[in-house]
Amino acid sequence: MDLIDHNEVTPAVNQIETHPFFQRRDYQQLMGERGVQLESWGPFAEGRNNLFSDPILSQIGAAYGKSVAQVVLRWLIQREVAANPKSVRPERMAENFDVFDFQLTDEEMTGIAAMDTGTSVFFDHRDPEIVSRIGNVRGS
């Protein structure tokens, strides 16, 4: 809200931690109501919580002949969340683009929705000490 309400120009996009374990539906709704597109930061949760071997995501992927990463990207697309997964490997980049030939069912979307823990897998964004530490990081 601070970014949206206290700047002359409302941002078009806000990139925040969003993945199957921290889905941010409330933030997506809030930003959408104010014309800001949610973009997933860390769409694969950097592999935490064993994302790439998760049984729900693996089962869905197997049904379509897709990887867990592709299932996650398709899930984000269907939720209208922008994603820009980073990779330096050409084969992974190609895999990340190959998500437009299948669609998750309502049941599969509901199964993934149930994975939400409601907390960051990285750090607590509301912890004053963490926020201060991040605010004091200087690039080299």
Backbone torsions as a table, in degrees:
resi	resn	phi	psi	omega
1	MET	NA	-38.5	179.7
2	ASP	-59.7	-45.7	-179.7
3	LEU	-62.6	-40.1	-177.8
4	ILE	-75.3	-47.8	-171.3
5	ASP	-84.6	-21.7	-172.7
6	HIS	-115.5	32.8	175.0
7	ASN	-134.4	151.0	-179.9
8	GLU	-66.0	-33.5	-178.7
9	VAL	-116.0	123.0	176.3
10	THR	-69.8	132.0	178.9
11	PRO	-64.1	145.7	177.1
12	ALA	-78.7	-31.9	-175.3
13	VAL	-137.1	143.3	173.0
14	ASN	-130.1	118.3	-178.2
15	GLN	-94.0	116.6	178.9
16	ILE	-134.9	158.1	178.9
17	GLU	-54.4	117.9	-179.7
18	THR	-149.2	121.4	179.5
19	HIS	-162.4	177.1	-176.1
20	PRO	-55.8	-27.4	-178.2
21	PHE	-88.3	-15.4	-178.9
22	PHE	-145.6	87.6	-163.8
23	GLN	-86.9	-21.9	171.0
24	ARG	60.3	34.7	-179.3
25	ARG	-59.6	-37.1	179.2
26	ASP	-64.7	-42.0	178.4
27	TYR	-67.2	-39.4	179.4
28	GLN	-60.9	-44.4	179.7
29	GLN	-64.3	-47.4	-179.8
30	LEU	-58.1	-48.6	-179.3
31	MET	-67.0	-40.8	179.0
32	GLY	-59.6	-39.9	178.2
33	GLU	-64.0	-20.8	-179.2
34	ARG	-109.2	11.4	175.1
35	GLY	77.6	22.6	-179.6
36	VAL	-109.7	129.3	179.5
37	GLN	-82.7	128.1	173.5
38	LEU	-77.3	130.5	172.3
39	GLU	-119.9	133.5	-178.4
40	SER	-73.6	122.5	166.6
41	TRP	-97.6	127.7	-179.8
42	GLY	71.1	48.5	-175.7
43	PRO	-58.8	-24.1	179.6
44	PHE	-102.6	12.3	179.6
45	ALA	52.6	26.0	-177.0
46	GLU	50.5	31.8	177.2
47	GLY	76.4	3.6	-178.9
48	ARG	-67.6	163.9	-176.7
49	ASN	55.5	27.7	179.3
50	ASN	54.8	41.2	-177.5
51	LEU	-50.9	-46.9	-172.5
52	PHE	-73.7	-8.9	174.5
53	SER	-119.9	13.5	-179.6
54	ASP	-58.9	130.3	-176.2
55	PRO	-63.3	-37.1	179.4
56	ILE	-65.8	-50.9	-178.9
57	LEU	-66.2	-37.7	178.5
58	SER	-64.8	-42.5	179.5
59	GLN	-64.2	-42.7	178.0
60	ILE	-62.9	-46.7	179.4
61	GLY	-58.7	-43.5	-179.9
62	ALA	-60.5	-35.4	-179.4
63	ALA	-64.8	-26.4	-177.8
64	TYR	-110.4	-1.9	-174.6
65	GLY	69.2	36.6	-176.8
66	LYS	-123.0	159.2	177.2
67	SER	-81.4	166.6	175.1
68	VAL	-59.4	-42.2	179.4
69	ALA	-58.2	-42.7	179.4
70	GLN	-65.4	-38.2	177.4
71	VAL	-62.8	-44.7	-179.8
72	VAL	-62.8	-44.2	179.1
73	LEU	-63.6	-41.2	178.3
74	ARG	-63.8	-40.7	178.2
75	TRP	-60.4	-43.9	178.0
76	LEU	-63.5	-43.9	179.3
77	ILE	-59.0	-46.2	-179.3
78	GLN	-66.6	-24.4	175.6
79	ARG	-86.3	-2.6	-177.8
80	GLU	64.3	38.1	174.5
81	VAL	-105.7	124.6	177.9
82	ALA	-69.4	146.7	178.4
83	ALA	-141.9	140.6	178.5
84	ASN	-136.7	73.2	-176.8
85	PRO	-65.8	137.2	-179.0
86	LYS	-93.4	141.7	176.6
87	SER	-159.6	148.5	175.1
88	VAL	-107.2	-4.3	-177.0
89	ARG	-96.1	120.7	-177.8
90	PRO	-54.6	-37.0	-179.2
91	GLU	-68.1	-33.5	176.9
92	ARG	-71.9	-38.9	177.7
93	MET	-60.4	-45.2	178.5
94	ALA	-62.5	-41.6	178.5
95	GLU	-61.7	-40.1	-179.1
96	ASN	-64.8	-27.5	177.9
97	PHE	-83.0	-18.7	-173.9
98	ASP	-88.1	59.7	-177.3
99	VAL	-128.9	13.7	-175.5
100	PHE	-106.6	8.2	-179.3
101	ASP	-108.1	15.0	175.4
102	PHE	-151.0	161.8	178.7
103	GLN	-138.2	135.5	178.3
104	LEU	-75.0	143.1	178.3
105	THR	-77.2	166.2	175.8
106	ASP	-58.7	-39.4	179.6
107	GLU	-63.4	-41.9	178.6
108	GLU	-67.1	-40.7	177.5
109	MET	-61.9	-40.3	178.3
110	THR	-65.6	-39.8	177.9
111	GLY	-61.9	-41.4	178.3
112	ILE	-69.8	-38.9	178.2
113	ALA	-57.2	-34.0	-179.1
114	ALA	-70.0	-11.6	179.7
115	MET	-79.6	-11.6	-175.2
116	ASP	-64.5	122.9	176.3
117	THR	-93.1	-15.4	-179.6
118	GLY	77.9	7.3	179.8
119	THR	-134.6	154.8	178.4
120	SER	-65.3	146.2	171.8
121	VAL	-93.5	0.9	-178.1
122	PHE	-109.7	-59.0	-179.6
123	PHE	-165.2	165.1	-180.0
124	ASP	-85.3	111.0	-177.2
125	HIS	-68.3	-11.9	-179.5
126	ARG	-102.1	-1.7	178.6
127	ASP	-76.3	116.9	-176.7
128	PRO	-55.4	-38.3	-179.8
129	GLU	-64.5	-44.6	178.7
130	ILE	-62.8	-46.2	-178.9
131	VAL	-61.2	-42.5	178.0
132	SER	-62.7	-44.2	-179.3
133	ARG	-62.0	-43.9	179.3
134	ILE	-64.9	-41.8	-179.6
135	GLY	-64.4	-21.3	-178.5
136	ASN	-99.1	3.1	178.3
137	VAL	-73.4	131.1	178.3
138	ARG	-116.0	135.9	177.5
139	GLY	-70.6	156.1	179.7
140	SER	-100.6	NA	NA
